[in-house]
Amino acid sequence: MKSKTKSEEVLTKLFGSVSRARILELLMANAGRTFYQREIMFEAGISLQPAQRELANLLDLGILKKRETPGRVYYEINTLSPFFESLCKICELAQKKN
């Protein structure tokens, strides 16, 4: 299992979910890049069910965009989301907390 960074700790306390914090941290740090679900699971160090649950939550909020191809589902941060700028600032502050 992946060990917690200070920024992840801050994001977890703020958002209430380790999985959500890890996914947000990964996708915000790589804005403009798409990841498929298993890649997110691997990079974030989380299992299938928490990944699916949090990806669905973030999609419902419009924070993520989803693109499906045969055999793969891709996700990326939605830079047009009304939450994007605020999330950028929150992630920056969490990084500074280190």
QUISUL-V912227 format. One record per backbone hydrogen bond with DSSP energy under -0.5 kcal/mol. CO is the residue of the C=O (numbers start at 0). NH is the residue of the N-H. E is the energy in kcal/mol with one decimal. If there is no record, write none. Layout:
BEGIN
co=CO nh=NH e=E
co=CO nh=NH e=E
END
This chain:
BEGIN
co=4 nh=8 e=-2.2
co=5 nh=9 e=-2.2
co=6 nh=10 e=-2.7
co=7 nh=11 e=-2.9
co=8 nh=12 e=-2.2
co=9 nh=13 e=-2.2
co=10 nh=14 e=-3.2
co=11 nh=15 e=-2.5
co=16 nh=20 e=-2.3
co=17 nh=21 e=-2.6
co=18 nh=22 e=-2.4
co=19 nh=23 e=-2.8
co=20 nh=24 e=-2.6
co=21 nh=25 e=-2.3
co=22 nh=26 e=-2.8
co=23 nh=27 e=-2.9
co=24 nh=28 e=-1.7
co=25 nh=29 e=-0.7
co=27 nh=30 e=-1.1
co=29 nh=32 e=-2.2
co=34 nh=74 e=-3.2
co=35 nh=38 e=-0.6
co=35 nh=39 e=-2.1
co=36 nh=40 e=-2.4
co=37 nh=41 e=-2.5
co=38 nh=42 e=-3.0
co=39 nh=43 e=-2.7
co=40 nh=44 e=-1.2
co=40 nh=45 e=-1.9
co=46 nh=50 e=-1.9
co=47 nh=51 e=-2.9
co=48 nh=52 e=-2.6
co=49 nh=53 e=-2.5
co=50 nh=54 e=-2.6
co=51 nh=55 e=-2.2
co=52 nh=56 e=-2.2
co=53 nh=57 e=-2.6
co=54 nh=58 e=-2.1
co=55 nh=59 e=-2.6
co=56 nh=60 e=-1.5
co=57 nh=62 e=-2.1
co=57 nh=63 e=-1.2
co=58 nh=61 e=-1.5
co=62 nh=77 e=-3.2
co=64 nh=75 e=-1.7
co=66 nh=73 e=-3.6
co=68 nh=71 e=-1.6
co=71 nh=68 e=-3.0
co=72 nh=36 e=-1.5
co=73 nh=66 e=-2.6
co=74 nh=34 e=-2.7
co=75 nh=64 e=-2.9
co=76 nh=78 e=-1.0
co=77 nh=80 e=-1.7
co=80 nh=83 e=-1.3
co=82 nh=86 e=-2.8
co=83 nh=87 e=-2.4
co=84 nh=88 e=-2.1
co=85 nh=89 e=-2.5
co=86 nh=90 e=-2.8
co=87 nh=91 e=-2.3
co=88 nh=92 e=-2.5
co=89 nh=93 e=-2.4
co=90 nh=94 e=-2.1
co=91 nh=95 e=-2.1
co=92 nh=96 e=-1.4
co=94 nh=97 e=-1.3
END
